[in-house]
Amino acid sequence: MLQSEDKIPEPPQVIQEKINFLVGNTDPSNIEVNADELGTLVTPEFYRYFAEYLVVKRVSLEPNYHRLYLDLVERLNAPVLEAAVRSASVISVKRLISSEGIRNSSSERSLLKN
């Protein structure tokens, strides 16, 4: 099980930038092509990195794209990746719920809601 204090292996910076670009430029018209390319970049050793990136940097900040991100993960057809996304989501929720600022910070509550 993914623990919040575990060190998550990160891909090289150039791969991280490609992942960021592909996810940021995915829309319904190119989701298959981008999923195929992501599938070559996001290897099993980087599933946890990708899951945390997707949950923390994309899903929590971009609620209008939740369906698109879900479709993207499903197209990658990797049950272990899907489990990593669920785990990253639970860890993120726990982190936000236990945050000192959650009661006073509307931005933290918004992240929790998303």
Beta strands, then each sheet from edge to edge (+ up, - down):
end
